[in-house]
């Protein structure tokens, strides 16, 4: 999945008001992009929680087994086979949902990392195997929003903030 024209996070410092403004623009653009790619639910933790479905212990009934049970008029056996068939169907649907969630997780993480420049990737310590996309998104936003109210308030009062956070 290669996306061209992806918004890049050019902000490097949370203590500069101009970098904070760049972050807010990037964040808004990423939300729109992620919604367009159907990945926003993955990042914003709005994914549905899927109840775990256990794999049936017996193999899925064959068509012949079900036809034989119907022909023999053995309704108890037919009912068991139908129930087993339903369990297998539920399990397969569960597996499909899980694999889709996993692929969305990988895509979302890939897009987030691709949207960062080299410096932010190092700064936010990306671990593909361990990180979840929503945790990584939280780490980025927390970093910039941690002191943002103080920075904006100080800047409105005419106080300049230096590179190291001092006045």
Secondary structure, DSSP 8 states (H G I E B T S, - for coil): ---SS---B----TTSHHHHHHHHHHHHHHHHHHHHTT-HHHHTT-----------SS----HHHHHHHHHTT-HHHHHHHHHHHHHHHHHHHHHHHHHHHHHHHHHHHHHHHHHB-HHHHHHTT--TTT--HHHHHHHHHHHHHSSHHHHHHHHHTT----TTS--
